[in-house]
Amino acid sequence: MTSNADAGLCLCLAKRPALVAYATPLLGSREAAEDIVQDAFLKFIPAMARPGAAQQPLAYLYRIVRNLAFDTLKRRRIEAREAAAEPPHWAFPQDMPTPEQGLLFCDEIRRVREVLDGLPPDVRTAVEMHRFGGHTLEEIAERLGISVATAHRHVRSALVKIAERLDGDD
């Protein structure tokens, strides 16, 4: 060990309690602060052994502790955000419909198709644009050359007919 490294080791040992006291409020726990100070020593001693070591070793040591504390806090926030985040919907097992449920669903779709087939072309286009295409009433009115109120009546009347057909067959 060089004399710089020896001086660095003495400085670390002498300032350890002050460094732990400095890191504790940053991290919120004394145990975490002690871990950070230990990591800081492991970075500080080799740096002091190199030629051209820091001119202000105490300030350098405090900076190492501060940077390690901030890195730890950032890692905690990232881990907490990842732990709190819901897994994507596709990660959950999906309930498989029973054959009866599949058949009932297909029957409902058939009934909706029948209602749509029986609607006037403008009304059918309006409800398809609104429900399937995600268009606004203004866009529907512009496309069909009708007023927004009429577009609303078309969509509403079609949805009422669909609802009546689905409710009436049960």
Beta strands, then each sheet from edge to edge (+ up, - down):
end
